[in-house]
Structure formats: C-alpha cells, structure tokens
C-alpha cells in the first residue's frame, strides 16, 4: 500500500469536513449531508480499487 493513498484519504476528509461545517452554518444541511456522502463514496471507490489489486495479487501468488 502506498502512503500517498493515506494522504489522499486524509485530504478528502479534511475538505469534506470543512465544506460540511460551512454548509451547516449557512443553513444548508441537505447540501452538507450530500457533500459528506459524496466524499464517502469517493473514498470507498478508492479503497475498493486497492482491495481489487490485493485480490489480484493473492490470486497471482497462489496461481488461481
């Protein structure tokens, strides 16, 4: 696993957190929730790609 992935996930978390606070304070709670969900989906997609790479590596390791 590359350390850049951890930094990317942390950066997305910080950006989503700031956007969530700004939108919540301005009274746009629905957009704040959607921003949080969008950030979660982006991070889950990044992690899913890494898990797929891990499964491919295990598959190659055991010659399946």
N, CA, C, O and CB atoms as a CASP TS submission, in Angstrom:
PFRMAT TS
TARGET T0000
AUTHOR 0000-0000-0000
METHOD Language model
MODEL 1
PARENT N/A
ATOM      1  N   UNK     1       0.851  -1.179   0.000  1.00  0.00           N
ATOM      2  CA  UNK     1       0.000   0.000   0.000  1.00  0.00           C
ATOM      3  C   UNK     1       0.888   1.230   0.000  1.00  0.00           C
ATOM      4  O   UNK     1       1.903   1.289   0.695  1.00  0.00           O
ATOM      5  CB  UNK     1      -0.963   0.004   1.220  1.00  0.00           C
ATOM      6  N   UNK     2       0.499   2.176  -0.765  1.00  0.00           N
ATOM      7  CA  UNK     2       1.282   3.390  -0.909  1.00  0.00           C
ATOM      8  C   UNK     2       0.833   4.422   0.120  1.00  0.00           C
ATOM      9  O   UNK     2      -0.354   4.535   0.427  1.00  0.00           O
ATOM     10  CB  UNK     2       1.156   3.954  -2.335  1.00  0.00           C
ATOM     11  N   UNK     3       1.785   5.162   0.640  1.00  0.00           N
ATOM     12  CA  UNK     3       1.482   6.175   1.660  1.00  0.00           C
ATOM     13  C   UNK     3       0.671   7.331   1.054  1.00  0.00           C
ATOM     14  O   UNK     3      -0.027   8.046   1.773  1.00  0.00           O
ATOM     15  CB  UNK     3       2.794   6.714   2.291  1.00  0.00           C
ATOM     16  N   UNK     4       0.767   7.507  -0.263  1.00  0.00           N
ATOM     17  CA  UNK     4       0.002   8.569  -0.925  1.00  0.00           C
ATOM     18  C   UNK     4      -1.496   8.344  -0.787  1.00  0.00           C
ATOM     19  O   UNK     4      -2.265   9.302  -0.706  1.00  0.00           O
ATOM     20  CB  UNK     4       0.378   8.656  -2.402  1.00  0.00           C
ATOM     21  N   UNK     5      -1.913   7.086  -0.760  1.00  0.00           N
ATOM     22  CA  UNK     5      -3.332   6.783  -0.605  1.00  0.00           C
ATOM     23  C   UNK     5      -3.854   7.307   0.730  1.00  0.00           C
ATOM     24  O   UNK     5      -4.951   7.859   0.804  1.00  0.00           O
ATOM     25  CB  UNK     5      -3.573   5.270  -0.713  1.00  0.00           C
ATOM     26  N   UNK     6      -3.070   7.132   1.768  1.00  0.00           N
ATOM     27  CA  UNK     6      -3.474   7.617   3.098  1.00  0.00           C
ATOM     28  C   UNK     6      -3.580   9.138   3.101  1.00  0.00           C
ATOM     29  O   UNK     6      -4.515   9.695   3.675  1.00  0.00           O
ATOM     30  CB  UNK     6      -2.468   7.152   4.181  1.00  0.00           C
ATOM     31  N   UNK     7      -2.629   9.808   2.463  1.00  0.00           N
ATOM     32  CA  UNK     7      -2.682  11.264   2.390  1.00  0.00           C
ATOM     33  C   UNK     7      -3.869  11.745   1.564  1.00  0.00           C
ATOM     34  O   UNK     7      -4.488  12.754   1.902  1.00  0.00           O
ATOM     35  CB  UNK     7      -1.389  11.807   1.803  1.00  0.00           C
ATOM     36  N   UNK     8      -4.192  11.037   0.487  1.00  0.00           N
ATOM     37  CA  UNK     8      -5.353  11.416  -0.327  1.00  0.00           C
ATOM     38  C   UNK     8      -6.647  11.275   0.474  1.00  0.00           C
ATOM     39  O   UNK     8      -7.514  12.147   0.425  1.00  0.00           O
ATOM     40  CB  UNK     8      -5.422  10.552  -1.605  1.00  0.00           C
ATOM     41  N   UNK     9      -6.767  10.184   1.203  1.00  0.00           N
ATOM     42  CA  UNK     9      -7.974   9.971   2.011  1.00  0.00           C
ATOM     43  C   UNK     9      -8.075  11.028   3.106  1.00  0.00           C
ATOM     44  O   UNK     9      -9.161  11.539   3.382  1.00  0.00           O
ATOM     45  CB  UNK     9      -7.972   8.556   2.635  1.00  0.00           C
ATOM     46  N   UNK    10      -6.948  11.355   3.727  1.00  0.00           N
ATOM     47  CA  UNK    10      -6.958  12.397   4.765  1.00  0.00           C
ATOM     48  C   UNK    10      -7.332  13.754   4.175  1.00  0.00           C
ATOM     49  O   UNK    10      -8.090  14.507   4.785  1.00  0.00           O
ATOM     50  CB  UNK    10      -5.584  12.485   5.455  1.00  0.00           C
ATOM     51  N   UNK    11      -6.805  14.069   2.995  1.00  0.00           N
ATOM     52  CA  UNK    11      -7.128  15.351   2.356  1.00  0.00           C
ATOM     53  C   UNK    11      -8.612  15.428   2.016  1.00  0.00           C
ATOM     54  O   UNK    11      -9.244  16.464   2.221  1.00  0.00           O
ATOM     55  CB  UNK    11      -6.283  15.549   1.084  1.00  0.00           C
ATOM     56  N   UNK    12      -9.161  14.349   1.504  1.00  0.00           N
ATOM     57  CA  UNK    12     -10.589  14.334   1.194  1.00  0.00           C
ATOM     58  C   UNK    12     -11.403  14.511   2.471  1.00  0.00           C
ATOM     59  O   UNK    12     -12.401  15.231   2.476  1.00  0.00           O
ATOM     60  CB  UNK    12     -10.981  13.019   0.481  1.00  0.00           C
ATOM     61  N   UNK    13     -10.985  13.865   3.543  1.00  0.00           N
ATOM     62  CA  UNK    13     -11.686  14.005   4.812  1.00  0.00           C
ATOM     63  C   UNK    13     -11.666  15.426   5.334  1.00  0.00           C
ATOM     64  O   UNK    13     -12.679  15.924   5.826  1.00  0.00           O
ATOM     65  CB  UNK    13     -11.087  13.088   5.834  1.00  0.00           C
ATOM     66  N   UNK    14     -10.523  16.082   5.231  1.00  0.00           N
ATOM     67  CA  UNK    14     -10.411  17.468   5.699  1.00  0.00           C
ATOM     68  C   UNK    14     -11.280  18.396   4.856  1.00  0.00           C
ATOM     69  O   UNK    14     -11.984  19.250   5.395  1.00  0.00           O
ATOM     70  CB  UNK    14      -8.943  17.936   5.659  1.00  0.00           C
ATOM     71  N   UNK    15     -11.230  18.229   3.542  1.00  0.00           N
ATOM     72  CA  UNK    15     -12.027  19.080   2.642  1.00  0.00           C
ATOM     73  C   UNK    15     -13.512  18.880   2.888  1.00  0.00           C
ATOM     74  O   UNK    15     -14.266  19.851   2.958  1.00  0.00           O
ATOM     75  CB  UNK    15     -11.694  18.777   1.170  1.00  0.00           C
ATOM     76  N   UNK    16     -13.939  17.627   3.022  1.00  0.00           N
ATOM     77  CA  UNK    16     -15.358  17.345   3.257  1.00  0.00           C
ATOM     78  C   UNK    16     -15.788  17.907   4.606  1.00  0.00           C
ATOM     79  O   UNK    16     -16.893  18.434   4.736  1.00  0.00           O
ATOM     80  CB  UNK    16     -15.633  15.825   3.197  1.00  0.00           C
ATOM     81  N   UNK    17     -14.929  17.798   5.603  1.00  0.00           N
ATOM     82  CA  UNK    17     -15.261  18.324   6.927  1.00  0.00           C
ATOM     83  C   UNK    17     -15.448  19.845   6.900  1.00  0.00           C
ATOM     84  O   UNK    17     -16.395  20.377   7.480  1.00  0.00           O
ATOM     85  CB  UNK    17     -14.168  17.951   7.931  1.00  0.00           C
ATOM     86  N   UNK    18     -14.536  20.524   6.222  1.00  0.00           N
ATOM     87  CA  UNK    18     -14.653  21.986   6.127  1.00  0.00           C
ATOM     88  C   UNK    18     -15.905  22.379   5.364  1.00  0.00           C
ATOM     89  O   UNK    18     -16.639  23.274   5.782  1.00  0.00           O
ATOM     90  CB  UNK    18     -13.414  22.586   5.445  1.00  0.00           C
ATOM     91  N   UNK    19     -16.152  21.702   4.233  1.00  0.00           N
ATOM     92  CA  UNK    19     -17.368  22.009   3.465  1.00  0.00           C
ATOM     93  C   UNK    19     -18.624  21.720   4.275  1.00  0.00           C
ATOM     94  O   UNK    19     -19.600  22.467   4.208  1.00  0.00           O
ATOM     95  CB  UNK    19     -17.395  21.203   2.162  1.00  0.00           C
ATOM     96  N   UNK    20     -18.596  20.653   5.027  1.00  0.00           N
ATOM     97  CA  UNK    20     -19.748  20.310   5.857  1.00  0.00           C
ATOM     98  C   UNK    20     -20.013  21.398   6.893  1.00  0.00           C
ATOM     99  O   UNK    20     -21.162  21.793   7.092  1.00  0.00           O
ATOM    100  CB  UNK    20     -19.525  18.958   6.551  1.00  0.00           C
ATOM    101  N   UNK    21     -18.978  21.880   7.548  1.00  0.00           N
ATOM    102  CA  UNK    21     -19.144  22.942   8.552  1.00  0.00           C
ATOM    103  C   UNK    21     -19.663  24.231   7.927  1.00  0.00           C
ATOM    104  O   UNK    21     -20.557  24.880   8.470  1.00  0.00           O
ATOM    105  CB  UNK    21     -17.816  23.211   9.265  1.00  0.00           C
ATOM    106  N   UNK    22     -19.094  24.597   6.780  1.00  0.00           N
ATOM    107  CA  UNK    22     -19.519  25.836   6.113  1.00  0.00           C
ATOM    108  C   UNK    22     -20.977  25.742   5.688  1.00  0.00           C
ATOM    109  O   UNK    22     -21.753  26.673   5.900  1.00  0.00           O
ATOM    110  CB  UNK    22     -18.629  26.129   4.887  1.00  0.00           C
ATOM    111  N   UNK    23     -21.344  24.619   5.089  1.00  0.00           N
ATOM    112  CA  UNK    23     -22.724  24.466   4.626  1.00  0.00           C
ATOM    113  C   UNK    23     -23.700  24.365   5.794  1.00  0.00           C
ATOM    114  O   UNK    23     -24.808  24.895   5.716  1.00  0.00           O
ATOM    115  CB  UNK    23     -22.848  23.232   3.739  1.00  0.00           C
ATOM    116  N   UNK    24     -23.313  23.708   6.851  1.00  0.00           N
ATOM    117  CA  UNK    24     -24.205  23.588   8.015  1.00  0.00           C
ATOM    118  C   UNK    24     -24.441  24.939   8.675  1.00  0.00           C
ATOM    119  O   UNK    24     -25.560  25.250   9.084  1.00  0.00           O
ATOM    120  CB  UNK    24     -23.622  22.608   9.037  1.00  0.00           C
ATOM    121  N   UNK    25     -23.394  25.734   8.777  1.00  0.00           N
ATOM    122  CA  UNK    25     -23.536  27.049   9.426  1.00  0.00           C
ATOM    123  C   UNK    25     -24.349  28.031   8.583  1.00  0.00           C
ATOM    124  O   UNK    25     -24.942  28.973   9.108  1.00  0.00           O
ATOM    125  CB  UNK    25     -22.160  27.643   9.708  1.00  0.00           C
ATOM    126  N   UNK    26     -24.369  27.797   7.267  1.00  0.00           N
ATOM    127  CA  UNK    26     -25.155  28.693   6.415  1.00  0.00           C
ATOM    128  C   UNK    26     -26.592  28.195   6.250  1.00  0.00           C
ATOM    129  O   UNK    26     -27.368  28.780   5.495  1.00  0.00           O
ATOM    130  CB  UNK    26     -24.493  28.832   5.042  1.00  0.00           C
ATOM    131  N   UNK    27     -26.945  27.123   6.951  1.00  0.00           N
ATOM    132  CA  UNK    27     -28.325  26.660   6.922  1.00  0.00           C
ATOM    133  C   UNK    27     -28.632  25.701   5.795  1.00  0.00           C
ATOM    134  O   UNK    27     -29.804  25.436   5.526  1.00  0.00           O
ATOM    135  CB  UNK    27     -29.230  27.817   6.827  1.00  0.00           C
ATOM    136  N   UNK    28     -27.637  25.179   5.135  1.00  0.00           N
ATOM    137  CA  UNK    28     -27.852  24.248   4.022  1.00  0.00           C
ATOM    138  C   UNK    28     -27.465  22.837   4.462  1.00  0.00           C
ATOM    139  O   UNK    28     -26.472  22.268   4.007  1.00  0.00           O
ATOM    140  CB  UNK    28     -27.030  24.679   2.766  1.00  0.00           C
ATOM    141  N   UNK    29     -28.272  22.302   5.348  1.00  0.00           N
ATOM    142  CA  UNK    29     -27.965  20.993   5.921  1.00  0.00           C
ATOM    143  C   UNK    29     -28.081  19.867   4.894  1.00  0.00           C
ATOM    144  O   UNK    29     -27.346  18.883   4.965  1.00  0.00           O
ATOM    145  CB  UNK    29     -28.888  20.713   7.091  1.00  0.00           C
ATOM    146  N   UNK    30     -29.009  20.013   3.934  1.00  0.00           N
ATOM    147  CA  UNK    30     -29.162  18.970   2.922  1.00  0.00           C
ATOM    148  C   UNK    30     -27.917  18.875   2.048  1.00  0.00           C
ATOM    149  O   UNK    30     -27.445  17.777   1.753  1.00  0.00           O
ATOM    150  CB  UNK    30     -30.397  19.241   2.055  1.00  0.00           C
ATOM    151  N   UNK    31     -27.385  20.026   1.633  1.00  0.00           N
ATOM    152  CA  UNK    31     -26.166  20.017   0.818  1.00  0.00           C
ATOM    153  C   UNK    31     -24.970  19.522   1.626  1.00  0.00           C
ATOM    154  O   UNK    31     -24.080  18.874   1.076  1.00  0.00           O
ATOM    155  CB  UNK    31     -25.882  21.422   0.263  1.00  0.00           C
ATOM    156  N   UNK    32     -24.940  19.818   2.916  1.00  0.00           N
ATOM    157  CA  UNK    32     -23.864  19.340   3.773  1.00  0.00           C
ATOM    158  C   UNK    32     -23.886  17.818   3.851  1.00  0.00           C
ATOM    159  O   UNK    32     -22.842  17.168   3.795  1.00  0.00           O
ATOM    160  CB  UNK    32     -23.978  19.952   5.178  1.00  0.00           C
ATOM    161  N   UNK    33     -25.066  17.267   3.979  1.00  0.00           N
ATOM    162  CA  UNK    33     -25.197  15.813   4.019  1.00  0.00           C
ATOM    163  C   UNK    33     -24.787  15.185   2.690  1.00  0.00           C
ATOM    164  O   UNK    33     -24.100  14.164   2.667  1.00  0.00           O
ATOM    165  CB  UNK    33     -26.634  15.419   4.366  1.00  0.00           C
ATOM    166  N   UNK    34     -25.206  15.790   1.599  1.00  0.00           N
ATOM    167  CA  UNK    34     -24.843  15.261   0.275  1.00  0.00           C
ATOM    168  C   UNK    34     -23.343  15.370   0.032  1.00  0.00           C
ATOM    169  O   UNK    34     -22.758  14.495  -0.606  1.00  0.00           O
ATOM    170  CB  UNK    34     -25.608  16.008  -0.831  1.00  0.00           C
ATOM    171  N   UNK    35     -22.719  16.417   0.524  1.00  0.00           N
ATOM    172  CA  UNK    35     -21.268  16.559   0.392  1.00  0.00           C
ATOM    173  C   UNK    35     -20.555  15.472   1.170  1.00  0.00           C
ATOM    174  O   UNK    35     -19.576  14.897   0.694  1.00  0.00           O
ATOM    175  CB  UNK    35     -20.811  17.939   0.874  1.00  0.00           C
ATOM    176  N   UNK    36     -21.041  15.193   2.359  1.00  0.00           N
ATOM    177  CA  UNK    36     -20.451  14.129   3.169  1.00  0.00           C
ATOM    178  C   UNK    36     -20.608  12.777   2.487  1.00  0.00           C
ATOM    179  O   UNK    36     -19.668  11.982   2.461  1.00  0.00           O
ATOM    180  CB  UNK    36     -21.092  14.096   4.561  1.00  0.00           C
ATOM    181  N   UNK    37     -21.769  12.514   1.945  1.00  0.00           N
ATOM    182  CA  UNK    37     -21.997  11.251   1.245  1.00  0.00           C
ATOM    183  C   UNK    37     -21.128  11.133  -0.002  1.00  0.00           C
ATOM    184  O   UNK    37     -20.609  10.057  -0.300  1.00  0.00           O
ATOM    185  CB  UNK    37     -23.466  11.118   0.867  1.00  0.00           C
ATOM    186  N   UNK    38     -20.968  12.230  -0.727  1.00  0.00           N
ATOM    187  CA  UNK    38     -20.116  12.209  -1.918  1.00  0.00           C
ATOM    188  C   UNK    38     -18.661  11.925  -1.541  1.00  0.00           C
ATOM    189  O   UNK    38     -17.979  11.162  -2.226  1.00  0.00           O
ATOM    190  CB  UNK    38     -20.216  13.548  -2.675  1.00  0.00           C
ATOM    191  N   UNK    39     -18.195  12.527  -0.472  1.00  0.00           N
ATOM    192  CA  UNK    39     -16.841  12.260  -0.004  1.00  0.00           C
ATOM    193  C   UNK    39     -16.665  10.810   0.407  1.00  0.00           C
ATOM    194  O   UNK    39     -15.632  10.201   0.127  1.00  0.00           O
ATOM    195  CB  UNK    39     -16.498  13.169   1.156  1.00  0.00           C
ATOM    196  N   UNK    40     -17.663  10.261   1.065  1.00  0.00           N
ATOM    197  CA  UNK    40     -17.623   8.866   1.475  1.00  0.00           C
ATOM    198  C   UNK    40     -17.577   7.933   0.269  1.00  0.00           C
ATOM    199  O   UNK    40     -16.836   6.950   0.270  1.00  0.00           O
ATOM    200  CB  UNK    40     -18.828   8.540   2.342  1.00  0.00           C
ATOM    201  N   UNK    41     -18.362   8.237  -0.749  1.00  0.00           N
ATOM    202  CA  UNK    41     -18.375   7.414  -1.963  1.00  0.00           C
ATOM    203  C   UNK    41     -17.021   7.463  -2.663  1.00  0.00           C
ATOM    204  O   UNK    41     -16.527   6.437  -3.132  1.00  0.00           O
ATOM    205  CB  UNK    41     -19.484   7.883  -2.923  1.00  0.00           C
ATOM    206  N   UNK    42     -16.422   8.642  -2.735  1.00  0.00           N
ATOM    207  CA  UNK    42     -15.112   8.771  -3.382  1.00  0.00           C
ATOM    208  C   UNK    42     -14.069   7.943  -2.648  1.00  0.00           C
ATOM    209  O   UNK    42     -13.284   7.236  -3.279  1.00  0.00           O
ATOM    210  CB  UNK    42     -14.675  10.247  -3.437  1.00  0.00           C
ATOM    211  N   UNK    43     -14.053   8.022  -1.343  1.00  0.00           N
ATOM    212  CA  UNK    43     -13.080   7.257  -0.555  1.00  0.00           C
ATOM    213  C   UNK    43     -13.344   5.762  -0.681  1.00  0.00           C
ATOM    214  O   UNK    43     -12.400   4.981  -0.803  1.00  0.00           O
ATOM    215  CB  UNK    43     -13.125   7.682   0.925  1.00  0.00           C
ATOM    216  N   UNK    44     -14.599   5.352  -0.652  1.00  0.00           N
ATOM    217  CA  UNK    44     -14.919   3.935  -0.806  1.00  0.00           C
ATOM    218  C   UNK    44     -14.500   3.402  -2.173  1.00  0.00           C
ATOM    219  O   UNK    44     -14.051   2.261  -2.278  1.00  0.00           O
ATOM    220  CB  UNK    44     -16.407   3.709  -0.600  1.00  0.00           C
ATOM    221  N   UNK    45     -14.642   4.209  -3.213  1.00  0.00           N
ATOM    222  CA  UNK    45     -14.191   3.791  -4.544  1.00  0.00           C
ATOM    223  C   UNK    45     -12.676   3.629  -4.576  1.00  0.00           C
ATOM    224  O   UNK    45     -12.167   2.690  -5.189  1.00  0.00           O
ATOM    225  CB  UNK    45     -14.637   4.808  -5.608  1.00  0.00           C
ATOM    226  N   UNK    46     -11.957   4.527  -3.928  1.00  0.00           N
ATOM    227  CA  UNK    46     -10.500   4.419  -3.877  1.00  0.00           C
ATOM    228  C   UNK    46     -10.081   3.149  -3.139  1.00  0.00           C
ATOM    229  O   UNK    46      -9.173   2.442  -3.576  1.00  0.00           O
ATOM    230  CB  UNK    46      -9.891   5.658  -3.195  1.00  0.00           C
ATOM    231  N   UNK    47     -10.741   2.866  -2.029  1.00  0.00           N
ATOM    232  CA  UNK    47     -10.406   1.675  -1.252  1.00  0.00           C
ATOM    233  C   UNK    47     -10.795   0.408  -2.009  1.00  0.00           C
ATOM    234  O   UNK    47     -10.077  -0.591  -1.947  1.00  0.00           O
ATOM    235  CB  UNK    47     -11.104   1.712   0.115  1.00  0.00           C
ATOM    236  N   UNK    48     -11.911   0.436  -2.715  1.00  0.00           N
ATOM    237  CA  UNK    48     -12.344  -0.723  -3.493  1.00  0.00           C
ATOM    238  C   UNK    48     -11.325  -1.081  -4.567  1.00  0.00           C
ATOM    239  O   UNK    48     -11.062  -2.259  -4.804  1.00  0.00           O
ATOM    240  CB  UNK    48     -13.704  -0.455  -4.132  1.00  0.00           C
ATOM    241  N   UNK    49     -10.752  -0.072  -5.216  1.00  0.00           N
ATOM    242  CA  UNK    49      -9.734  -0.331  -6.221  1.00  0.00           C
ATOM    243  C   UNK    49      -8.503  -0.978  -5.598  1.00  0.00           C
ATOM    244  O   UNK    49      -7.914  -1.885  -6.185  1.00  0.00           O
ATOM    245  CB  UNK    49      -9.348   0.964  -6.931  1.00  0.00           C
ATOM    246  N   UNK    50      -8.118  -0.524  -4.428  1.00  0.00           N
ATOM    247  CA  UNK    50      -6.955  -1.109  -3.754  1.00  0.00           C
ATOM    248  C   UNK    50      -7.227  -2.540  -3.307  1.00  0.00           C
ATOM    249  O   UNK    50      -6.334  -3.385  -3.374  1.00  0.00           O
ATOM    250  CB  UNK    50      -6.557  -0.258  -2.550  1.00  0.00           C
ATOM    251  N   UNK    51      -8.448  -2.827  -2.851  1.00  0.00           N
ATOM    252  CA  UNK    51      -8.800  -4.188  -2.454  1.00  0.00           C
ATOM    253  C   UNK    51      -8.815  -5.106  -3.672  1.00  0.00           C
ATOM    254  O   UNK    51      -8.414  -6.267  -3.580  1.00  0.00           O
ATOM    255  CB  UNK    51     -10.171  -4.210  -1.745  1.00  0.00           C
ATOM    256  N   UNK    52      -9.273  -4.596  -4.806  1.00  0.00           N
ATOM    257  CA  UNK    52      -9.246  -5.398  -6.036  1.00  0.00           C
ATOM    258  C   UNK    52      -7.805  -5.730  -6.426  1.00  0.00           C
ATOM    259  O   UNK    52      -7.522  -6.845  -6.864  1.00  0.00           O
ATOM    260  CB  UNK    52      -9.954  -4.647  -7.192  1.00  0.00           C
ATOM    261  N   UNK    53      -6.901  -4.773  -6.270  1.00  0.00           N
ATOM    262  CA  UNK    53      -5.484  -5.042  -6.547  1.00  0.00           C
ATOM    263  C   UNK    53      -4.936  -6.096  -5.595  1.00  0.00           C
ATOM    264  O   UNK    53      -4.150  -6.954  -5.997  1.00  0.00           O
ATOM    265  CB  UNK    53      -4.656  -3.751  -6.435  1.00  0.00           C
ATOM    266  N   UNK    54      -5.351  -6.032  -4.330  1.00  0.00           N
ATOM    267  CA  UNK    54      -4.910  -7.018  -3.347  1.00  0.00           C
ATOM    268  C   UNK    54      -5.393  -8.415  -3.722  1.00  0.00           C
ATOM    269  O   UNK    54      -4.622  -9.373  -3.647  1.00  0.00           O
ATOM    270  CB  UNK    54      -5.413  -6.642  -1.950  1.00  0.00           C
ATOM    271  N   UNK    55      -6.656  -8.547  -4.124  1.00  0.00           N
ATOM    272  CA  UNK    55      -7.172  -9.850  -4.520  1.00  0.00           C
ATOM    273  C   UNK    55      -6.453 -10.382  -5.748  1.00  0.00           C
ATOM    274  O   UNK    55      -6.180 -11.579  -5.832  1.00  0.00           O
ATOM    275  CB  UNK    55      -8.664  -9.767  -4.787  1.00  0.00           C
ATOM    276  N   UNK    56      -6.140  -9.508  -6.706  1.00  0.00           N
ATOM    277  CA  UNK    56      -5.377  -9.939  -7.876  1.00  0.00           C
ATOM    278  C   UNK    56      -3.987 -10.426  -7.482  1.00  0.00           C
ATOM    279  O   UNK    56      -3.491 -11.407  -8.034  1.00  0.00           O
ATOM    280  CB  UNK    56      -5.265  -8.797  -8.887  1.00  0.00           C
ATOM    281  N   UNK    57      -3.367  -9.749  -6.538  1.00  0.00           N
ATOM    282  CA  UNK    57      -2.047 -10.158  -6.067  1.00  0.00           C
ATOM    283  C   UNK    57      -2.098 -11.525  -5.383  1.00  0.00           C
ATOM    284  O   UNK    57      -1.237 -12.372  -5.616  1.00  0.00           O
ATOM    285  CB  UNK    57      -1.481  -9.112  -5.107  1.00  0.00           C
ATOM    286  N   UNK    58      -3.108 -11.735  -4.541  1.00  0.00           N
ATOM    287  CA  UNK    58      -3.264 -13.026  -3.872  1.00  0.00           C
ATOM    288  C   UNK    58      -3.554 -14.121  -4.896  1.00  0.00           C
ATOM    289  O   UNK    58      -3.036 -15.233  -4.786  1.00  0.00           O
ATOM    290  CB  UNK    58      -4.395 -12.960  -2.819  1.00  0.00           C
ATOM    291  N   UNK    59      -4.367 -13.810  -5.875  1.00  0.00           N
ATOM    292  CA  UNK    59      -4.692 -14.771  -6.928  1.00  0.00           C
ATOM    293  C   UNK    59      -3.446 -15.157  -7.713  1.00  0.00           C
ATOM    294  O   UNK    59      -3.246 -16.336  -8.004  1.00  0.00           O
ATOM    295  CB  UNK    59      -5.754 -14.196  -7.873  1.00  0.00           C
ATOM    296  N   UNK    60      -2.619 -14.202  -8.056  1.00  0.00           N
ATOM    297  CA  UNK    60      -1.362 -14.480  -8.747  1.00  0.00           C
ATOM    298  C   UNK    60      -0.389 -15.241  -7.866  1.00  0.00           C
ATOM    299  O   UNK    60       0.368 -16.078  -8.358  1.00  0.00           O
ATOM    300  CB  UNK    60      -0.726 -13.189  -9.215  1.00  0.00           C
ATOM    301  N   UNK    61      -0.400 -14.963  -6.587  1.00  0.00           N
ATOM    302  CA  UNK    61       0.503 -15.623  -5.663  1.00  0.00           C
ATOM    303  C   UNK    61       0.204 -17.124  -5.568  1.00  0.00           C
ATOM    304  O   UNK    61       1.124 -17.940  -5.513  1.00  0.00           O
ATOM    305  CB  UNK    61       0.406 -14.975  -4.286  1.00  0.00           C
ATOM    306  N   UNK    62      -1.059 -17.475  -5.549  1.00  0.00           N
ATOM    307  CA  UNK    62      -1.445 -18.874  -5.434  1.00  0.00           C
ATOM    308  C   UNK    62      -1.769 -19.501  -6.784  1.00  0.00           C
ATOM    309  O   UNK    62      -2.218 -20.646  -6.826  1.00  0.00           O
ATOM    310  CB  UNK    62      -2.630 -19.004  -4.515  1.00  0.00           C
ATOM    311  N   UNK    63      -1.559 -18.795  -7.876  1.00  0.00           N
ATOM    312  CA  UNK    63      -1.732 -19.292  -9.256  1.00  0.00           C
ATOM    313  C   UNK    63      -3.127 -19.820  -9.521  1.00  0.00           C
ATOM    314  O   UNK    63      -3.284 -20.919 -10.054  1.00  0.00           O
ATOM    315  CB  UNK    63      -0.728 -20.385  -9.544  1.00  0.00           C
ATOM    316  N   UNK    64      -4.137 -19.055  -9.159  1.00  0.00           N
ATOM    317  CA  UNK    64      -5.511 -19.446  -9.449  1.00  0.00           C
ATOM    318  C   UNK    64      -5.910 -18.934 -10.792  1.00  0.00           C
ATOM    319  O   UNK    64      -7.039 -19.158 -11.228  1.00  0.00           O
ATOM    320  CB  UNK    64      -6.468 -18.937  -8.387  1.00  0.00           C
TER
END
